[in-house]
Amino acid sequence: MNESLTLVLFSSVVVVLAGYVRGYGGFGFSMITVAALSLFSAPVQVVPVVLLLEVAASLFLLPGVWRHVNWPDLSWLLMGMAVGTPLGVWILGNVSPEPMKMAVAMIIFMLALMLRQGFVVKRRLNRSETMAAGLASGVLNGAAAIGGPPAILFFFSSPIGAVVSRASLITFFLATDILAAGTCAAGGLMTVGHARRALILALPMVAGLVVGKHAFMRAPEDTFRKRVLLFLMLLSLLMMLRAAKGVFA
């Protein structure tokens, strides 16, 4: 089989699976696709394509969740992220990124495990605490391009419910991915070739999104929460493996 066709088929399978996770839980698409597709292509070829697909995925899911978004918490979270991102960029230039990614992944894994075992925050977090979670997302996004997990943990550890948490995360990632895609485009890293590849993969992604969305609608809230946290634990293990590869390379 032609090598390029094999890569397209592999990419399509990855995107279907990642789309299912995104449609179900509202997150995880980038972490899965970047990790898998970077095995065969350079990150500079993968990341812009994934960002375009992420924006498209959020726009596809947004009409069905718009009325459930927790706008007050989301606003403070995004403000914290805006403040934390420059700090994260500074850390990126002054701290070895792979050991930091390893430590962050281990912390995320342990927190997700605690939440899956039944730990929950009994009250809604106040503005300063919400902004602190956004600050953590911004620092990690700027320093290691992994800003999602703090926001995921923030929403799924609160008592606001699965529907509101998922809707808020979808909107959160739309905002952050538009910012990242715009930054890529401004830096000359987004090309017509990237857009063409994203267009090819859009259909399998939508198939995964639709199946994941319907799975979410059928899942009891407690089952949904446990599955989402399991996804997060698996993704954190994936982050650890990638970081370990960089540390020991």
C-alpha positions in Angstrom: 0.0 0.0 0.0 1.2 3.5 -0.8 2.9 5.1 2.2 0.9 8.3 2.0 -2.3 6.4 1.8 -1.3 4.3 4.8 -0.6 7.5 6.8 -4.0 8.9 5.8 -5.8 5.7 6.9 -3.9 5.7 10.2 -4.6 9.3 10.8 -8.3 8.8 10.1 -8.5 6.0 12.6 -6.8 8.1 15.2 -9.1 11.1 14.5 -12.2 8.9 14.8 -11.1 7.6 18.2 -10.0 11.1 19.4 -13.3 12.6 18.1 -15.3 10.0 20.1 -13.4 11.0 23.3 -14.0 14.7 22.5 -17.7 14.2 21.7 -18.2 12.2 24.9 -16.2 14.2 27.4 -15.5 17.5 25.8 -11.7 17.2 25.8 -8.8 15.0 24.9 -8.7 15.4 21.1 -5.4 17.2 20.9 -3.6 15.1 23.4 -4.5 11.9 21.6 -4.0 13.1 18.0 -0.7 14.9 18.6 0.8 12.0 20.6 -0.2 9.4 17.9 0.4 11.4 14.7 3.8 12.7 16.0 5.0 9.1 15.8 5.2 9.5 12.0 5.2 13.2 11.3 7.1 16.2 12.8 5.1 18.3 15.3 5.3 21.3 13.0 3.3 19.3 10.5 0.9 17.8 13.1 0.0 20.6 15.5 -1.4 23.2 13.1 -3.7 20.5 11.6 -4.9 19.4 15.0 -5.6 23.0 16.0 -7.8 23.5 12.9 -9.6 20.3 13.7 -10.0 21.3 17.4 -11.7 24.6 16.4 -13.9 22.7 14.0 -14.9 20.2 16.7 -15.8 22.9 19.2 -17.9 24.7 16.6 -19.6 21.5 15.7 -20.4 20.7 19.4 -21.1 24.3 20.6 -24.8 24.7 19.4 -25.9 21.8 21.4 -24.3 22.9 24.7 -24.4 26.7 24.5 -27.3 27.2 26.9 -25.5 25.0 29.5 -22.2 26.9 29.6 -21.2 28.2 33.1 -20.3 31.7 31.8 -19.2 33.3 35.2 -16.7 30.5 36.0 -15.5 30.2 32.4 -14.8 34.0 32.3 -12.7 33.9 35.4 -10.9 30.8 34.2 -10.0 32.4 30.9 -8.8 35.6 32.6 -6.5 33.5 34.8 -5.3 31.7 31.7 -4.5 35.0 30.0 -2.4 36.0 33.0 -0.7 32.7 33.4 0.3 32.0 29.7 3.1 34.6 29.5 4.5 33.2 32.8 4.4 29.7 31.3 6.3 31.0 28.2 9.0 32.4 30.4 9.2 29.1 32.2 9.5 27.4 28.9 12.6 29.5 28.1 14.2 28.9 31.5 13.2 25.4 32.7 13.8 22.0 31.1 10.3 21.1 29.7 10.3 17.3 29.8 10.9 16.8 33.6 8.2 19.5 34.2 5.8 17.6 31.9 6.5 14.4 33.8 5.8 16.0 37.2 2.6 17.7 35.9 1.4 14.4 34.4 2.0 12.6 37.7 0.1 15.2 39.7 -2.8 15.1 37.2 -3.0 11.3 37.4 -3.1 11.3 41.2 -5.8 14.0 41.3 -7.9 12.2 38.7 -7.6 9.0 40.6 -8.7 10.7 43.8 -11.7 12.2 42.1 -12.6 8.8 40.5 -12.5 7.2 44.0 -15.2 9.6 45.2 -13.5 12.9 46.3 -15.5 15.9 45.3 -15.4 19.6 46.1 -18.5 20.2 48.2 -18.9 23.9 47.3 -18.6 26.1 44.3 -15.1 27.7 44.1 -15.0 31.5 44.5 -13.6 33.9 41.9 -10.1 33.9 43.2 -9.9 30.1 43.3 -11.4 29.9 39.8 -8.9 32.4 38.5 -6.1 30.4 40.2 -7.2 27.3 38.2 -7.1 29.4 35.0 -3.7 30.6 36.0 -2.5 27.0 36.3 -3.9 26.3 32.9 -2.2 29.3 31.4 1.2 28.4 33.0 1.0 24.8 31.7 -0.2 25.9 28.3 2.6 28.4 27.8 5.3 26.1 29.3 4.3 22.7 28.0 1.2 23.1 25.7 -0.9 21.1 28.2 -3.2 23.7 29.6 -6.4 21.5 29.5 -6.0 19.2 32.5 -6.3 21.9 35.2 -9.6 23.2 33.6 -10.9 19.6 33.3 -10.1 18.9 36.9 -11.7 22.2 37.9 -15.0 21.5 36.2 -15.3 17.8 37.0 -14.4 18.2 40.7 -17.1 20.8 41.3 -20.8 20.1 42.1 -22.2 21.8 39.0 -22.9 18.6 37.1 -21.7 16.7 34.0 -23.8 18.6 31.5 -22.6 22.1 32.6 -19.0 20.8 33.0 -18.8 19.3 29.5 -20.5 22.4 27.9 -18.1 24.8 29.7 -15.0 22.7 28.6 -16.1 22.7 25.0 -16.4 26.5 25.1 -13.1 26.8 27.0 -11.2 24.8 24.4 -12.8 26.8 21.5 -11.4 30.0 23.0 -7.9 28.6 23.7 -7.7 26.8 20.3 -8.7 29.9 18.4 -5.9 31.8 20.2 -3.4 29.1 19.5 -4.4 28.7 15.9 -4.2 32.5 15.4 -0.7 32.5 17.0 0.4 29.7 14.6 -1.0 31.6 11.6 0.7 34.9 12.7 4.0 33.0 13.0 3.7 31.6 9.5 3.3 28.0 10.8 -0.2 27.6 9.3 -0.2 26.8 5.6 -2.6 25.7 2.8 -1.2 22.2 3.1 -2.2 22.1 6.8 -5.7 23.3 5.9 -6.0 20.6 3.2 -5.0 17.8 5.6 -7.4 19.1 8.2 -10.2 19.1 5.5 -9.4 15.4 4.6 -9.6 14.4 8.3 -12.7 16.5 9.1 -15.2 13.8 8.1 -13.8 11.0 10.2 -13.5 13.4 13.1 -17.2 14.4 12.8 -18.1 10.7 12.8 -16.3 10.2 16.1 -17.9 13.3 17.5 -21.4 12.2 16.7 -20.9 8.7 18.2 -19.3 10.2 21.3 -22.0 12.8 21.7 -24.7 10.1 21.6 -22.8 8.0 24.1 -22.7 11.0 26.4 -26.5 11.5 26.1 -27.1 7.9 27.1 -24.7 7.7 30.0 -25.8 8.1 33.6 -24.0 11.1 35.2 -22.0 9.0 37.7 -20.9 6.6 34.9 -20.0 9.6 32.7 -17.9 11.2 35.4 -15.9 8.0 36.1 -15.3 7.5 32.4 -14.1 11.0 31.9 -11.7 10.8 34.8 -10.5 7.4 33.4 -9.8 9.1 30.1 -7.9 11.8 31.9 -5.8 9.2 33.8 -5.0 7.4 30.5 -4.0 10.7 28.9 -1.8 11.6 31.8 0.0 8.3 31.4 0.4 9.1 27.7 2.0 12.4 28.8 4.3 10.6 31.1 5.5 8.3 28.4 6.1 11.1 26.0 8.0 13.1 28.7 10.1 10.0 29.6 11.0 9.6 26.0 12.3 13.2 25.9 14.2 12.8 29.2 16.0 9.6 28.3 16.5 10.2 24.6 
